[in-house]
Amino acid sequence: MDLTFYKYHGAGNDFILLDDRAGKLADRLSPTHVARLCDRHFGVGADGLMLLRPAPPEFDFEMVYFNADGSGSTLCGNGGRCIVRFAADLGIERDIYRFLASDGPHEATLTPAGDIALGMADVETIREVGADYEIDTGSPHYLRFVENLDTVDVVAEGRALRQSPPYRDKGINVNFVRQRPDGLDIATYERGVEDETLACGTGVTAAAIGSLMRRPNIPDGPFLVPVQARGGSLSVSGEKQNGRFTNLQLIGPATFVFTGTISL
Ligand SMILES: N[C@@H](CCC[C@H](N)C(=O)O)C(=O)O
């Protein structure tokens, strides 16, 4: 089978996008196919693969996400922003895009600066693990705040945490975060890629929430946290109220890279 694919990235988190509006691809793509397509030596190369599929009439499409190792995954924030750009490039024009993902409905808009702002589900459960945090922003994230990102071996330390007994079976994404006076720096080890990626949208969202949790003197109300990932700049806006985080938006670039055809 010949497959036309589209490659996008969001701050260096890169994805293969497939137009499955006809709804025929999902049954024909095995985890082995996905892993081969995402392979950086033998395939197109990507951190993940997404299908843009038909959805009930109140939605513009459904997003189905797979990690690079072929595993079906939970939400991908950068993927959500890229699939909205893909929908716009396919000619689906909306002021507000509405789509279904693994964690439920999402809304997204194109910002005047040309970025994609993706609405994220509310977060109210935050687990403290010593000085670290576990936060689910559609995908599970472990956050460790550090003084200096340059001295962290992201792959070795991230993998050790991800493979530790509490997380070995279900997996977790591991984020190392540095708090600056005016924002955050982040490096992420991603489950399902089993390596460091250049950015992770659900991780960036978790980091913004964690940075507010660890500074209880910051008053409740609206916030905007700029986050510098290895592959680009993102920001997270929302409202903090009594330990609850609502109206969350993940904002950043989503960029078309190239298209092509590959035999499965
Ligand atoms: N890169 C993503 C997260 C993708 C899912 C993750 N690898 C997992 O399995 O939890 C993002 O931008 O959020």
The ligand as a MOL file (V3000), in Angstrom:
LIG
                    3D

  0  0  0     0  0            999 V3000
M  V30 BEGIN CTAB
M  V30 COUNTS 13 12 0 0 0
M  V30 BEGIN ATOM
M  V30 1 N 4.8160 14.7890 22.7930 0
M  V30 2 C 3.5530 14.7710 23.3920 0
M  V30 3 C 3.2270 13.6660 24.3410 0
M  V30 4 C 3.0040 12.3690 23.5720 0
M  V30 5 C 2.5170 11.2460 24.4360 0
M  V30 6 C 3.6020 10.7220 25.3230 0
M  V30 7 N 4.7370 10.2300 24.6200 0
M  V30 8 C 2.9780 9.6320 26.2030 0
M  V30 9 O 2.9870 8.4410 25.8280 0
M  V30 10 O 2.4540 9.9800 27.2660 0
M  V30 11 C 3.0670 16.1440 23.7960 0
M  V30 12 O 3.4310 17.1100 23.1080 0
M  V30 13 O 2.2640 16.2540 24.7110 0
M  V30 END ATOM
M  V30 BEGIN BOND
M  V30 1 1 1 2
M  V30 2 1 2 3
M  V30 3 1 2 11
M  V30 4 1 3 4
M  V30 5 1 4 5
M  V30 6 1 5 6
M  V30 7 1 6 7
M  V30 8 1 6 8
M  V30 9 2 8 9
M  V30 10 1 8 10
M  V30 11 2 11 12
M  V30 12 1 11 13
M  V30 END BOND
M  V30 END CTAB
M  END
